[in-house]
Amino acid sequence: MDERRRLVVGVSGATGTAYAVRVLDACRAAGVETHLVVSSAGELTRATETDLDRSALHGRADFSYRPNDFTAAIASGSFPTIGMVVAPCSVRTLSAIAYGMSDTLLSRAADVTLKERRRLVLLFRETPLTLGHIRAMAAVTESGGVVLPPVPAFYTRPTTLGDVVDHTVARALDLFGLPDALDVPRWGLGELAARNGARDAHH
């Protein structure tokens, strides 16, 4: 197994189970091995937001673990991965990761990712932000993590919710060196030139 193609996927109780589903499906299509851990709150959110049962979500991963199974492979730094994405990431999970409170397998796996200097990406799903949220985001960033709120891009002219989800998931997977995991519109020099030309034509 090539460890450069093994990704840990955490799912917390924040709204946005659709992000987790799309990450898992995109990774499978790209040949990336996934290791999934869903918090207890994450299971409640899944049941509220989707028609998926537990097996339908967990079956999308190559391996899945109970939220308090500290014997899991992902609880150890000796288990090589390209990193971990938490999609979505709640305030509680963000805070636990920020301050090293490894009281669940999800936060332990994130702590392992940071201590091994691997990529950690958090799709932090909360608004408005308190000062405590901002400080926790700063703490994660100072530890080497990446806070990636799922903010939609409208230059792609999305027409479905799936388009919005795909754009954020593609941005997240880019950070793991997986730019081809999802085929989504990309902002590039061609688009810039076309738009600048159109703008100049109106002046």
N, C-alpha and C positions, 0 to 999 in steps of 0.2 A: 504493500500500500504506500502510495506517495503522500507523505504528510502535508505537502503543499496543497492538497486537494481535500482536506478534512476540516469541516467547519462546525463549531458548536453553535446551536441556536437556542436562545432562551426566550421564553414567552411569559411575561408578567401579567398582572391583572388590569393594566391600563386598556382603554379602548383601542381597538386596532388589530384584532385577530387576523384580519385580511392580510396584513403585512407578513405575519408569520407564515400563513398559507402560501403566499406568493414566493417568499424566500425559499421555502422547502421545495416547492415545485420547480423553481428556476434552477436551484442547485442540482436537483435530480436530473433535469434535462441537460445540464452542463457537465454531468459526471462528477459532481462534488459530493463526497460522502458527508452526511449530516448526522449530528448527535444532538438530540432534542431533550430539553427539560422545560416543563411547563409548571408554573407555580400553581398552588391551590386556587388562588384568585384568578389566575389565567384560565383555568378550566371553567370557572363560573362565567367569565367574560365570553369565552368561546360559546357556551350554551346560550348566552343572552344574545349575542350578535350574529351567530351563524346557525345554519341547520346541520352543522357537522357534529357527529358524536365524538367521543374521545378517541375511538379507534380510527376514525376517518382523518383526524388531525395527526395523531402519532404515526399512523401508517404511511404518512408522507415522508417520514425520516427513515434513515437507514438503521439508526439505533435511538431508543428513547429510554429515559430514566425517571424514576419516581423523584419527587421534589426534595425528599429528605434522604436519598440514598448516597451517603458519603463514601460508599465503596465503589461508586461509578468511576469509570475510566477518566471522565472529564474533571474529576476532583483532584487529579494529580498532574503536576507539571511534567512528569515523565511521559505523559501521553501527548505526542506531538500533533499539533493542529496549526492551521493558518490563522486561527483566532476565534473570536466569538462575536455574534451579533445578538442583541436583545431587542426583539421586535414583537410587540411594543414594549417600552420600558416605563414603568410606573414611577411615581415619586418615591415610594418606599424602596423599590429596587435600586433606583439611582442613589438614594441616600446610603443604603447598605453597602453598595459598591464603593461609593466615595469615601466611606470611613472604615472600610475593611471589616464590616460585620458579616462574617461568613456563616450565617445561621441557617441557610438553606443551600441546597446543591446549586441553585442558580447563582446566588451571590458568591459561593465558593468557586464555582467555575470561572466567574468573571474575575475574581481576585487572582486565581491561578493565571489567567490570561495576562493580567497586568504584571504580575511578578516575573513571568517568563518573558516579558517584553514583546508580547504578541499583540496583534491588532484587536482592540475592543471597540465596537461600535454600538451606541445606545440610541435607539429611536425613541427619544424621550417625548412622551405624549402628555403634555400638561399646559394649560393656559387659563388665566394669566399667571405670571410667575411671581413668586414671593422672593424676598431676599435670601431666604433659606434655600430655595430651589437654585438660585443663581450661584450661591456659594458651593452647593453640592456639585453643580456642573463644573465650576472652576476647579474643585478638588479632583474630580475625575480627569479633567483635562491635564492638570498638573501631574497626574500619575501616568499619563500616556494614553488615556482613552479618548475617543472621539464622540462627542454629543451631536447627534444628527436628528433634529426634530423633523418629523415627516411633513415638510412644508411643500405644498404643490407648486409646480411651475406652470404658468399659463401660456408661455410662449410656444409650448407644444400643442396648444389648442385641444386639450383633452375633451373627449365627448362622452366618456363613461367613467364611473368610479374606478374601474379596472385600470384605465389609463393613468389616473392619478396615483394609484397604488404602485403600478409598475415603475413609474418614474422615480419614486422614492426608493424602491427596492433596488433598482439599477444603480442609483447613486451609492447606496450602501455597499452593494457587491463590488462596485468599482474600487472601493477602499481595500478590498482583499485581493486585488489583482485579477478580478473576474469581470472584465468589461464586456465580455460577449455572452454573459449568462442570460441577459434579456435584450431583445431587440427593441429599443425605444428611440424616439427622435433625440438627436444630439444637437446642442447649440454649437455652431462652428463658424469658421471664417466665411464660408459660403453664405450662410444665413445672415451673418452680420453685413456682408457686402450688399446682399439683396435688399435688406431693410434700410441700410444707409442710402442706397441708391434711390429707393422709393421715397425716403424722407427728403433727400436733396431735390428730387423732382418737384416737390411741393413747395419749395422755397424760391 
